[in-house]
């Protein structure tokens, strides 16, 4: 990435953070208006080293096919699938955008970043099997989930997930769903591809080893951005009409320095993760699926156990986890003082409220931190009977900062989604939170463009370009079912993934 060129005095958009979010926003804006002058700043020496890096996230194309936290069970036993519909709709927009880039010859080979990997939800026990059966019955009423299969037949499950069914007692109450349309995505490769397009096709510089220290308003309604070159220690500054803070866990500390009322009350709760990584090729080849189980009581939704096929650095991998950990860092390459520095007078009630109302979560994290290798293997053996300890190694995953926001009733609430905080005029925006994150980046950025550039986004020119890139950016699937099915089929062909049933 760029380190030699000088930073200029003024930009239309300045993006803080070299991950998938900044890359998606900058590329979308350049495709709509190539005259936009954009600068991206990254504090590390390469882009996509934090949350976007392959080993630091689940790699799941989050489409709610397998993630049961998106389909909670109501008290009457019914299943609420509204969140699943929302998440799947968002991911479909990502696939449409990626397909546009391939069809425009801006990306050459989809296999560099996306693979067809069936998605499964998997449960044991009679009550959970009933829940799963109700879940698939409710989900398949929507056209996005057509083709989802349910089975509690031992032999069929053995065909779907042989590694998990080996050595299992045929009398055990087990069930799973299967969606062939599931994907595995390497967001690190995708992010670097976006930045390569930006630099080579749109002359958009990405300055690594540059940290944004502060962002202040100016008299002419721009933003004055204070920057430090971490190699030379030189202090630099520039003006920007719009600023996007997409720095993962680093977004909250910078947002807290910005003089906008909308930031007040926000805090962050850092959660780290770890994976068990299989080192035995004979075991790896027995599993080609993403299989999500149910989260334990008290566990955050991001901690749903899953056994995942991954494609990283051109090699098929097998991961199990994540196991939660705790660190006061907000970034994997952050400072142990991050959490303490983030505590401000305006967010103390929020932070205290979250602690007081989330004692089970605190207990869960303490138990997770105390786990040794044998304890983690016992969790894996619930999925893979007879899994051998020497076949699996521990690897530290990414660092996430869950959103803490003000709540009038409880003081504060802990959110597990992704949220954009922005000024009234939309000229400064910050992305907070974690999952589903990268999978829904395209939809998030479409919304961001509309409140950051309201007049332009509602112009005929911008609407036509958005429709060309993302056909369903403003369409309801329920009102355009046949059109949606056609677009989904074409995207599957372009991305070289499984065709919808």
C-alpha positions as CSV (number, residue, x, y, z in Angstrom):
1,X,0.0,0.0,0.0
2,X,1.0,3.6,-0.5
3,X,3.6,5.1,1.8
4,X,5.7,7.3,-0.4
5,X,3.1,9.9,-1.8
6,X,2.3,13.0,0.3
7,X,-1.0,13.4,1.9
8,X,-2.8,16.3,0.3
9,X,-4.6,19.2,1.9
10,X,-8.2,18.2,1.2
11,X,-10.3,15.1,0.5
12,X,-14.0,14.5,-0.2
13,X,-13.9,11.4,1.9
14,X,-11.3,10.1,4.4
15,X,-11.6,6.5,5.7
16,X,-10.0,5.5,8.9
17,X,-9.0,1.8,9.0
18,X,-7.9,-0.5,6.2
19,X,-10.5,-3.2,6.6
20,X,-13.4,-4.5,4.6
21,X,-15.7,-1.7,5.6
22,X,-13.5,1.2,4.4
23,X,-12.7,-0.8,1.3
24,X,-16.3,-1.4,0.4
25,X,-17.4,2.2,1.0
26,X,-14.5,3.7,-1.0
27,X,-15.0,1.3,-3.9
28,X,-18.7,1.8,-4.1
29,X,-18.3,5.6,-4.0
30,X,-15.7,5.6,-6.7
31,X,-17.8,3.4,-8.9
32,X,-20.7,5.8,-8.5
33,X,-18.6,9.0,-8.8
34,X,-15.0,8.5,-10.0
35,X,-14.2,12.2,-9.3
36,X,-14.5,11.7,-5.5
37,X,-11.2,12.3,-3.9
38,X,-10.7,9.6,-1.3
39,X,-7.9,8.8,1.2
40,X,-7.7,5.6,3.3
41,X,-5.4,5.5,6.4
42,X,-4.3,2.3,8.2
43,X,-2.2,2.3,11.4
44,X,-0.6,-1.1,10.7
45,X,1.9,-1.9,8.0
46,X,-0.6,-3.7,5.8
47,X,-4.4,-3.7,5.2
48,X,-6.8,-6.4,6.5
49,X,-4.7,-7.5,9.4
50,X,-7.4,-7.1,12.1
51,X,-11.0,-8.2,11.9
52,X,-10.9,-8.7,8.2
53,X,-8.0,-11.1,8.3
54,X,-9.0,-14.7,7.5
55,X,-7.9,-16.3,10.8
56,X,-9.5,-13.5,12.8
57,X,-13.1,-14.2,11.8
58,X,-15.4,-17.1,11.1
59,X,-15.3,-16.7,7.3
60,X,-19.0,-17.5,7.1
61,X,-21.0,-15.8,4.5
62,X,-23.5,-14.9,7.2
63,X,-26.9,-15.5,5.6
64,X,-28.7,-17.0,8.6
65,X,-28.8,-20.4,7.0
66,X,-27.1,-22.0,10.0
67,X,-26.8,-19.3,12.7
68,X,-29.6,-20.2,15.2
69,X,-29.1,-17.0,17.2
70,X,-30.9,-15.2,14.4
71,X,-34.0,-17.3,15.0
72,X,-35.0,-17.1,18.7
73,X,-37.7,-19.3,20.1
74,X,-40.7,-17.5,21.6
75,X,-42.3,-18.5,24.9
76,X,-45.2,-20.2,23.0
77,X,-42.7,-22.4,21.0
78,X,-42.9,-20.4,17.8
79,X,-39.8,-19.3,16.1
80,X,-39.1,-15.6,15.1
81,X,-37.3,-15.5,11.8
82,X,-37.4,-11.8,11.2
83,X,-33.7,-11.3,12.0
84,X,-32.8,-14.2,9.8
85,X,-34.7,-12.6,6.9
86,X,-32.9,-9.3,7.4
87,X,-29.4,-10.8,7.6
88,X,-30.0,-13.0,4.6
89,X,-31.3,-10.1,2.6
90,X,-28.2,-8.1,3.5
91,X,-25.8,-10.9,2.4
92,X,-27.6,-11.3,-0.9
93,X,-26.8,-7.6,-1.6
94,X,-23.1,-8.4,-0.9
95,X,-23.2,-11.2,-3.4
96,X,-24.8,-8.9,-6.0
97,X,-22.1,-6.4,-5.6
98,X,-19.3,-8.9,-5.8
99,X,-20.9,-10.4,-8.9
100,X,-21.0,-6.9,-10.5
101,X,-17.2,-6.5,-9.9
102,X,-16.6,-9.9,-11.5
103,X,-18.8,-9.1,-14.5
104,X,-17.0,-5.7,-14.8
105,X,-13.7,-7.5,-14.9
106,X,-12.5,-5.7,-11.8
107,X,-12.0,-9.1,-10.1
108,X,-10.8,-12.0,-12.1
109,X,-11.4,-15.2,-10.1
110,X,-14.1,-15.7,-7.5
111,X,-12.3,-18.7,-6.2
112,X,-9.8,-16.4,-4.7
113,X,-12.2,-15.3,-2.1
114,X,-15.4,-17.3,-2.1
115,X,-16.2,-21.1,-2.1
116,X,-19.4,-23.1,-2.0
117,X,-19.6,-24.8,1.5
118,X,-23.0,-26.1,2.6
119,X,-24.4,-24.5,5.8
120,X,-25.9,-26.7,8.6
121,X,-27.6,-26.1,11.9
122,X,-27.0,-29.0,14.2
123,X,-28.7,-30.0,17.5
124,X,-29.0,-32.9,19.9
125,X,-31.8,-33.7,22.3
126,X,-35.5,-34.0,21.7
127,X,-36.4,-30.4,22.6
128,X,-33.7,-29.0,20.3
129,X,-34.8,-31.2,17.5
130,X,-38.3,-30.0,17.9
131,X,-37.0,-26.4,17.8
132,X,-35.0,-27.1,14.7
133,X,-38.0,-28.6,12.9
134,X,-40.1,-25.6,13.8
135,X,-37.3,-23.3,12.6
136,X,-37.0,-24.8,9.2
137,X,-40.7,-24.9,8.7
138,X,-41.0,-21.2,9.5
139,X,-37.9,-20.2,7.4
140,X,-38.9,-22.1,4.3
141,X,-42.1,-20.0,4.0
142,X,-39.8,-17.2,2.7
143,X,-38.3,-17.5,-0.8
144,X,-34.8,-16.9,0.4
145,X,-34.7,-20.1,2.3
146,X,-36.3,-22.4,-0.3
147,X,-34.2,-25.5,-0.6
148,X,-33.4,-25.8,3.1
149,X,-33.5,-29.4,4.1
150,X,-34.2,-31.0,7.5
151,X,-33.2,-34.4,8.6
152,X,-33.1,-36.5,11.7
153,X,-32.3,-39.7,9.8
154,X,-29.0,-41.1,10.9
155,X,-27.9,-42.4,7.5
156,X,-28.7,-39.1,5.7
157,X,-26.9,-37.1,8.4
158,X,-23.9,-39.4,7.9
159,X,-23.9,-38.4,4.2
160,X,-24.1,-34.7,5.1
161,X,-21.6,-34.5,7.9
162,X,-19.6,-37.8,8.1
163,X,-16.9,-36.6,10.4
164,X,-19.5,-35.7,13.0
165,X,-21.6,-38.8,12.7
166,X,-18.7,-41.3,12.9
167,X,-18.7,-43.2,16.2
168,X,-22.0,-41.7,17.1
169,X,-24.7,-44.0,18.6
170,X,-27.5,-44.4,16.0
171,X,-30.1,-44.1,18.8
172,X,-28.9,-40.6,19.8
173,X,-31.5,-37.9,19.1
174,X,-29.7,-35.7,16.5
175,X,-31.0,-33.5,13.7
176,X,-29.6,-31.0,11.2
177,X,-30.6,-28.6,8.5
178,X,-28.7,-28.2,5.2
179,X,-28.5,-25.4,2.8
180,X,-26.4,-26.1,-0.3
181,X,-26.3,-22.3,-1.1
182,X,-24.0,-21.6,1.8
183,X,-20.6,-20.0,1.3
184,X,-17.2,-19.6,2.9
185,X,-15.6,-16.2,2.3
186,X,-12.0,-15.1,2.8
187,X,-12.6,-11.4,3.7
188,X,-8.9,-10.7,4.0
189,X,-8.3,-11.6,0.3
190,X,-11.5,-9.7,-0.7
191,X,-10.4,-6.6,1.2
192,X,-6.9,-6.6,-0.4
193,X,-8.5,-7.1,-3.8
194,X,-10.7,-4.0,-3.2
195,X,-7.7,-1.9,-2.3
196,X,-5.8,-3.1,-5.3
197,X,-8.7,-2.0,-7.5
198,X,-8.8,1.4,-5.7
199,X,-5.2,2.1,-6.2
200,X,-4.7,0.7,-9.7
201,X,-8.0,1.7,-11.3
202,X,-9.1,4.8,-9.4
203,X,-5.8,6.3,-8.1
204,X,-7.0,6.1,-4.5
205,X,-4.1,6.0,-2.1
206,X,-4.0,3.8,1.0
207,X,-1.4,5.0,3.5
208,X,-0.3,2.4,5.9
209,X,1.6,3.1,9.2
210,X,-0.6,6.2,9.6
211,X,-2.7,6.7,12.7
212,X,-5.5,9.3,13.0
213,X,-5.1,10.9,16.4
214,X,-8.1,13.3,16.3
215,X,-10.9,14.7,14.2
216,X,-12.2,18.3,14.8
217,X,-14.8,20.4,13.1
218,X,-13.7,23.4,11.0
219,X,-15.4,26.7,10.4
220,X,-16.4,25.8,6.8
221,X,-18.2,22.5,7.9
222,X,-15.3,20.2,7.0
223,X,-13.3,18.1,9.3
224,X,-9.8,18.8,10.4
225,X,-8.0,15.4,10.7
226,X,-4.8,15.1,12.7
227,X,-2.6,12.2,11.6
228,X,0.7,10.7,12.8
229,X,3.1,8.9,10.5
230,X,4.1,5.9,12.7
231,X,7.4,5.4,10.8
232,X,8.7,8.9,10.8
233,X,6.7,10.2,13.8
234,X,5.8,13.2,11.6
235,X,2.6,15.0,12.5
236,X,0.4,15.6,9.4
237,X,-3.1,17.1,8.9
238,X,-5.7,17.5,6.2
239,X,-9.3,18.5,5.7
240,X,-12.1,16.2,4.6
241,X,-15.7,16.9,3.8
242,X,-16.7,13.4,5.0
243,X,-14.9,11.1,7.5
244,X,-15.7,7.4,8.0
245,X,-14.3,5.7,11.0
246,X,-14.2,2.0,10.2
247,X,-11.4,1.0,12.4
248,X,-12.9,-2.1,14.1
249,X,-12.2,-1.9,17.8
250,X,-10.3,1.3,17.2
251,X,-13.5,3.1,16.1
252,X,-14.9,3.8,19.6
253,X,-11.8,5.5,21.1
254,X,-11.5,7.8,18.1
255,X,-15.3,8.5,18.0
256,X,-15.1,9.6,21.6
257,X,-12.8,12.4,20.6
258,X,-15.1,13.7,18.0
259,X,-17.3,16.7,18.9
260,X,-20.8,15.3,18.2
261,X,-23.5,14.7,20.7
262,X,-24.5,11.3,19.0
263,X,-21.4,9.6,20.5
264,X,-22.5,10.1,24.1
265,X,-23.3,7.1,26.2
266,X,-21.5,4.6,23.9
267,X,-19.0,2.2,25.4
268,X,-17.3,-1.0,24.4
269,X,-17.0,-4.5,25.8
270,X,-14.0,-6.3,24.4
271,X,-14.2,-10.1,23.7
272,X,-11.3,-12.1,22.2
273,X,-11.6,-15.4,20.5
274,X,-9.6,-18.6,19.9
275,X,-9.9,-21.5,17.5
276,X,-8.9,-25.1,17.5
277,X,-7.2,-25.7,14.2
278,X,-7.0,-29.2,12.7
279,X,-3.5,-30.2,11.6
280,X,-4.4,-33.7,10.3
281,X,-5.1,-33.7,6.5
282,X,-7.0,-37.0,6.8
283,X,-9.4,-35.5,9.3
284,X,-9.8,-32.2,7.3
285,X,-10.9,-34.0,4.1
286,X,-13.7,-35.8,6.0
287,X,-15.6,-32.6,6.5
288,X,-16.8,-30.1,3.9
289,X,-19.4,-28.0,5.7
290,X,-20.0,-25.2,8.1
291,X,-22.0,-26.6,11.1
292,X,-23.3,-24.3,13.8
293,X,-24.6,-25.6,17.1
294,X,-26.5,-23.7,19.8
295,X,-24.8,-21.2,22.1
296,X,-24.5,-22.2,25.8
297,X,-26.6,-20.4,28.4
298,X,-25.0,-17.1,29.2
299,X,-22.8,-17.1,26.1
300,X,-22.7,-14.2,23.7
301,X,-24.3,-15.0,20.3
302,X,-20.9,-14.7,18.6
303,X,-19.8,-17.7,20.6
304,X,-22.0,-20.2,18.9
305,X,-19.8,-23.3,18.5
306,X,-19.2,-24.3,14.9
307,X,-17.1,-26.7,13.0
308,X,-16.0,-25.0,9.8
309,X,-14.4,-25.8,6.5
310,X,-12.2,-22.8,5.6
311,X,-10.1,-21.9,2.6
312,X,-7.1,-19.8,3.6
313,X,-3.9,-19.1,1.6
314,X,-5.1,-21.6,-1.0
315,X,-5.4,-24.5,1.4
316,X,-8.5,-26.2,2.9
317,X,-8.6,-25.9,6.7
318,X,-10.8,-27.1,9.5
319,X,-11.6,-24.9,12.5
320,X,-13.6,-25.4,15.7
321,X,-14.7,-22.7,18.1
322,X,-14.7,-19.9,18.9
323,X,-13.7,-20.0,22.5
324,X,-14.2,-16.7,24.1
325,X,-11.4,-14.9,26.0
326,X,-11.0,-11.6,27.7
327,X,-8.6,-8.8,27.0
328,X,-8.7,-5.2,27.8
329,X,-7.4,-4.5,24.3
330,X,-9.9,-3.2,21.7
331,X,-7.7,-4.4,18.8
332,X,-5.5,-7.5,18.4
333,X,-2.6,-5.2,17.9
334,X,-4.0,-2.7,20.4
335,X,-3.1,-1.5,23.9
336,X,-4.1,-3.1,27.3
337,X,-5.2,0.3,28.4
338,X,-7.9,0.6,25.6
339,X,-10.8,-0.4,27.8
340,X,-9.8,1.9,30.7
341,X,-9.3,4.8,28.4
342,X,-12.7,4.3,26.9
343,X,-14.5,4.9,30.2
344,X,-15.9,8.5,30.2
345,X,-18.3,10.4,32.4
346,X,-21.1,10.1,29.8
347,X,-20.8,6.3,29.4
348,X,-20.3,5.2,33.1
349,X,-24.0,4.6,33.6
350,X,-24.1,2.5,30.4
351,X,-21.1,0.5,31.4
352,X,-22.3,-0.2,34.9
353,X,-25.8,-1.1,33.7
354,X,-24.4,-3.7,31.3
355,X,-22.2,-5.2,33.9
356,X,-25.0,-5.4,36.4
357,X,-27.5,-7.0,34.0
358,X,-25.0,-9.4,32.4
359,X,-23.6,-11.4,35.3
360,X,-24.1,-14.8,33.5
361,X,-22.0,-13.4,30.6
362,X,-19.2,-12.4,33.0
363,X,-19.3,-15.9,34.5
364,X,-19.3,-17.5,31.1
365,X,-16.2,-15.5,30.1
366,X,-14.4,-16.4,33.3
367,X,-15.1,-20.1,32.6
368,X,-13.9,-19.8,29.1
369,X,-10.6,-18.0,30.0
370,X,-9.9,-20.8,32.6
371,X,-10.2,-23.5,29.9
372,X,-7.1,-25.7,29.1
373,X,-6.5,-27.7,26.0
374,X,-8.3,-30.8,27.4
375,X,-11.4,-28.7,28.3
376,X,-11.5,-27.3,24.7
377,X,-11.1,-30.9,23.3
378,X,-14.1,-32.0,25.4
379,X,-16.2,-29.3,23.7
380,X,-15.0,-30.4,20.3
381,X,-15.8,-34.0,21.1
382,X,-19.4,-33.0,21.4
383,X,-19.2,-32.4,17.7
384,X,-16.5,-35.0,16.7
385,X,-16.6,-38.2,18.7
386,X,-13.1,-39.5,19.4
387,X,-11.3,-36.3,18.3
388,X,-7.7,-36.7,19.2
389,X,-5.9,-33.9,21.1
390,X,-2.7,-34.1,19.0
391,X,-4.7,-33.4,15.8
392,X,-5.7,-29.9,17.0
393,X,-3.7,-26.8,17.8
394,X,-4.9,-23.6,19.4
395,X,-4.8,-20.3,17.5
396,X,-5.8,-16.8,18.7
397,X,-8.6,-15.3,16.6
398,X,-9.6,-11.7,16.3
399,X,-10.6,-9.1,18.9
400,X,-14.2,-7.8,19.0
401,X,-15.7,-4.8,20.8
402,X,-19.4,-5.3,21.5
403,X,-21.5,-2.1,21.6
404,X,-22.6,-0.7,24.9
405,X,-25.3,1.9,24.5
406,X,-27.4,4.1,26.8
407,X,-30.7,2.7,28.0
408,X,-33.2,4.7,30.0
409,X,-34.5,1.6,31.9
410,X,-31.4,-0.4,32.5
411,X,-28.7,2.2,32.3
412,X,-27.0,0.5,29.4
413,X,-27.5,-2.5,27.1
414,X,-25.0,-4.8,25.4
415,X,-25.6,-5.1,21.6
416,X,-24.2,-7.9,19.5
417,X,-24.8,-6.4,16.1
418,X,-23.3,-3.8,13.9
419,X,-24.3,-0.1,14.2
420,X,-23.4,3.1,12.4
421,X,-23.2,6.2,14.6
422,X,-23.3,9.5,12.7
423,X,-23.6,13.2,13.1
424,X,-26.9,14.9,12.2
425,X,-25.6,16.0,8.8
426,X,-24.0,12.6,8.1
427,X,-20.6,14.1,7.4
428,X,-18.9,12.0,10.1
429,X,-19.8,8.3,10.6
430,X,-18.4,5.5,12.7
431,X,-19.1,1.8,12.5
432,X,-19.3,0.0,15.9
433,X,-19.9,-3.6,16.8
434,X,-19.1,-7.0,15.4
435,X,-21.1,-9.8,13.7
436,X,-22.4,-10.2,11.1
437,X,-20.1,-7.3,10.1
438,X,-18.1,-8.1,6.9
439,X,-20.9,-10.2,5.4
440,X,-23.3,-7.3,5.3
441,X,-20.8,-4.5,4.5
442,X,-22.5,-3.7,1.2
443,X,-25.9,-3.1,2.7
444,X,-24.4,-1.0,5.6
445,X,-22.6,1.2,3.1
446,X,-25.6,1.7,0.9
447,X,-27.4,3.0,4.0
448,X,-24.4,5.1,5.0
449,X,-24.3,6.7,1.5
450,X,-27.9,7.8,1.9
451,X,-27.4,9.7,5.2
452,X,-23.9,11.0,4.3
453,X,-24.9,12.1,0.8
454,X,-28.7,12.6,1.0
455,X,-29.1,14.8,-2.1
456,X,-26.8,12.8,-4.3
457,X,-28.0,9.4,-3.2
458,X,-31.6,10.4,-4.1
459,X,-30.5,11.6,-7.6
460,X,-31.4,9.7,-10.7
461,X,-27.8,9.2,-11.5
462,X,-26.8,7.6,-8.2
463,X,-30.0,5.5,-8.1
464,X,-29.3,4.0,-11.5
465,X,-25.7,3.3,-10.6
466,X,-26.7,1.6,-7.3
467,X,-29.2,-0.5,-9.2
468,X,-26.6,-1.6,-11.7
469,X,-24.2,-2.6,-8.9
470,X,-26.8,-4.0,-6.5
471,X,-30.1,-4.8,-8.2
472,X,-32.0,-5.3,-4.9
473,X,-30.5,-2.4,-3.0
474,X,-34.0,-0.8,-2.7
475,X,-36.3,-3.7,-3.6
476,X,-38.4,-5.8,-1.3
477,X,-37.8,-9.5,-2.1
478,X,-41.4,-10.4,-1.1
479,X,-42.7,-8.1,-3.8
480,X,-40.3,-9.3,-6.5
481,X,-39.9,-13.0,-5.9
482,X,-39.3,-14.2,-9.5
483,X,-36.9,-11.3,-10.2
484,X,-35.0,-12.1,-7.0
485,X,-34.7,-15.8,-7.8
486,X,-33.3,-14.9,-11.3
487,X,-30.7,-12.5,-9.8
488,X,-29.7,-15.0,-7.1
489,X,-29.2,-17.7,-9.8
490,X,-27.1,-15.4,-11.9
491,X,-25.0,-14.4,-8.9
492,X,-24.4,-18.1,-8.1
493,X,-23.1,-18.7,-11.6
494,X,-20.9,-15.7,-11.5
495,X,-19.5,-16.5,-8.1
496,X,-19.1,-20.1,-9.0
497,X,-21.0,-21.3,-6.0
498,X,-23.9,-23.8,-5.7
499,X,-27.0,-22.9,-7.6
500,X,-30.2,-22.3,-5.5
501,X,-32.6,-25.3,-5.5
